[in-house]
Amino acid sequence: MELAFAASDVEEVDLVVQLPLGVGKGVVVSGDQARSTTRNAFPITGLRKRRSDLRSRLVKRRDLFFQESFRGRLGAKAATPR
């Protein structure tokens, strides 16, 4: 997200980590009757004017949503900004 802010003058950056879902052969995956092929595991929105708050939220894991199986895969370094 920091790179997005540094590279442009956008005011908001949305980041969504998605995990694939297994779908059976022949399942409709596009159009009005489509079944989802992914699920959100970690969505977050960062505002330019509140970047320091965003970093704090990530480090402290405060006010964040993690899909539980995704959180387990991250281990001790989960949500640590780079």
Long-range contacts (C-beta under 8 A, 24 or more apart in sequence): 1-44, 1-46, 1-54, 2-51, 2-81, 5-46, 5-48, 5-51, 10-48, 11-47, 11-48, 11-49, 12-45, 12-46, 12-47, 12-48, 13-45, 13-46, 14-43, 14-44, 14-45, 14-46, 15-42, 15-43, 15-44, 15-45, 15-46, 16-40, 16-42, 16-43, 16-44, 17-41, 17-42, 17-43, 17-70, 19-67, 19-69, 19-70, 39-67, 40-67, 41-66, 41-67, 41-69, 41-70, 42-66, 42-67, 42-70, 55-81
